[in-house]
Amino acid sequence: MLYEILFFGRGGQGAVTAANILVEAAMMEGKHGQGFPFFGAERRGAPVTAFARISDKPILRHGMFSEADIIVVLDPGLLDLGVVKRGVLRENGVVVVNTEKDHIPPGSLNHRGRARIYRVDATRIARELGLVIAGWPVVNTSMLGALAKATGLIGVESVKKAIGDYFGGKAGELNKLAAERAYGETKLVLEV
């Protein structure tokens, strides 16, 4: 089992942190993982891609990839801009989108064969919990809870433990709550 996960977000939303926390959660479950980012000039709001691999065996593959088993979209505007189309979802893949809408724009994803698309309003969760930095809702931990629900790849308790270890204190507790709420609110919106 080797899963490759692409995170598409904007600078400041926590895509890179999400990939790293996901790897930590996988390691807590005895799995192997690696996470790393790609971004151009660093600035808040610019598109960011983060990569993660999770496996039950040591991972010998390194480097970026454009085909994935799971795609996580932290900013739904990236679907409209065509940024998410840079990645290709493999057969039987899963997409998790931060959006309040049940409709995903047709043609906004590249996928091979069957796919399941889930959504959660991570922005609302972040705002309600006060997870906002410099006016930007930080949705990464909510999206990890949604990823756990949509895929079953990692348990939500492991995700919450990794979040707590990463942030600690009150920030850790709020982010764990965000993951838990997103886990409960994630829903399947489309099978193609």
PyMOL commands that set and color helices and strands:
alter all, ss='L'
color gray80, all
select helices_A, chain A and resi 15-28+77-81+84-86+122-129+140-151+156-167+169-185
alter helices_A, ss='H'
color red, helices_A
select strands_A, chain A and resi 2-10+32-38+47-55+67-73+88-98+110-111+115-120+132-133+136-137+187-191
alter strands_A, ss='S'
color yellow, strands_A
deselect
rebuild
show_as cartoon
